[in-house]
Amino acid sequence: MNFQMRGEAVVAAMELADLKLFYRVLHSHLAEHEELMDCELLHDLQNFLHERARAEGVDGSDHGQWDAWLGNPAGSSCARRDPPGSN
């Protein structure tokens, strides 16, 4: 992994496995750090990972497939993530 400054931006080259780990950790702490919900980095990372997953034949709308692809095969189901009446 490496970082380079380009003007005011930082360009990074990272391993896909590291990006998945970073996403899993950030996503698991959303309830504790609500400001992450508006974090452009998290949104861009999620979009990038969804694109990669789709390219590998993963249905990102299937939480089981998505979790397994991210490296979290014991991920919770949709019902557990979003309990009835939580919306």
C-alpha positions as CSV (number, residue, x, y, z in Angstrom):
1,M,0.0,0.0,0.0
2,N,1.2,3.5,-0.7
3,F,-0.1,7.1,-0.6
4,Q,0.9,10.0,-2.8
5,M,-0.1,13.6,-2.7
6,R,-1.5,15.1,-5.9
7,G,-2.3,18.7,-5.2
8,E,-4.8,18.7,-2.4
9,A,-5.8,15.0,-3.0
10,V,-4.3,11.8,-1.7
11,V,-4.0,8.9,-4.2
12,A,-3.7,5.5,-2.7
13,A,-2.8,2.1,-4.0
14,M,-4.2,-0.7,-1.8
15,E,-4.7,-4.4,-1.8
16,L,-8.4,-5.4,-2.3
17,A,-8.2,-7.5,0.9
18,D,-7.1,-4.4,2.9
19,L,-10.0,-2.4,1.4
20,K,-12.5,-5.1,2.4
21,L,-11.1,-5.2,5.9
22,F,-11.2,-1.4,6.2
23,Y,-14.8,-1.4,5.0
24,R,-15.9,-4.2,7.4
25,V,-14.4,-2.4,10.4
26,L,-15.9,1.0,9.4
27,H,-19.3,-0.5,8.6
28,S,-19.4,-2.4,11.9
29,H,-19.0,0.9,13.8
30,L,-21.7,2.9,12.0
31,A,-24.0,2.9,15.0
32,E,-21.2,4.2,17.3
33,H,-20.0,6.9,14.8
34,E,-23.0,8.2,12.9
35,E,-20.8,10.8,11.2
36,L,-19.5,7.9,9.1
37,M,-22.9,7.7,7.4
38,D,-22.0,11.0,5.6
39,C,-18.4,10.2,5.0
40,E,-17.6,10.4,1.3
41,L,-14.7,8.0,1.7
42,L,-17.0,5.3,3.0
43,H,-19.6,5.9,0.3
44,D,-16.9,5.7,-2.4
45,L,-15.4,2.6,-0.9
46,Q,-18.7,0.9,-0.7
47,N,-19.5,1.8,-4.4
48,F,-16.1,0.5,-5.5
49,L,-16.4,-2.7,-3.6
50,H,-19.9,-3.3,-5.0
51,E,-18.6,-2.8,-8.5
52,R,-15.8,-5.3,-7.8
53,A,-18.2,-7.8,-6.3
54,R,-20.6,-7.5,-9.3
55,A,-17.6,-8.1,-11.6
56,E,-17.0,-11.3,-9.8
57,G,-20.6,-12.4,-10.0
58,V,-21.7,-11.5,-6.5
59,D,-25.2,-10.2,-6.0
60,G,-24.6,-7.2,-3.7
61,S,-28.3,-7.1,-2.7
62,D,-27.9,-10.6,-1.2
63,H,-26.4,-9.9,2.2
64,G,-25.1,-13.4,2.6
65,Q,-23.2,-13.3,-0.7
66,W,-22.0,-9.7,0.0
67,D,-20.7,-10.7,3.5
68,A,-19.0,-13.8,2.2
69,W,-17.3,-11.8,-0.5
70,L,-16.2,-9.2,2.0
71,G,-14.6,-12.0,4.1
72,N,-17.3,-12.1,6.8
73,P,-19.1,-15.4,6.1
74,A,-20.8,-15.3,9.6
75,G,-22.5,-12.0,8.7
76,S,-25.9,-11.3,10.0
77,S,-29.1,-11.7,7.9
78,C,-31.1,-8.8,6.6
79,A,-33.7,-9.4,9.4
80,R,-31.0,-9.2,12.0
81,R,-29.5,-6.0,10.5
82,D,-32.8,-4.3,10.1
83,P,-35.2,-5.6,12.8
84,P,-38.9,-5.2,12.1
85,G,-40.0,-1.7,13.0
86,S,-36.5,-0.2,13.0
87,N,-37.1,1.9,9.9
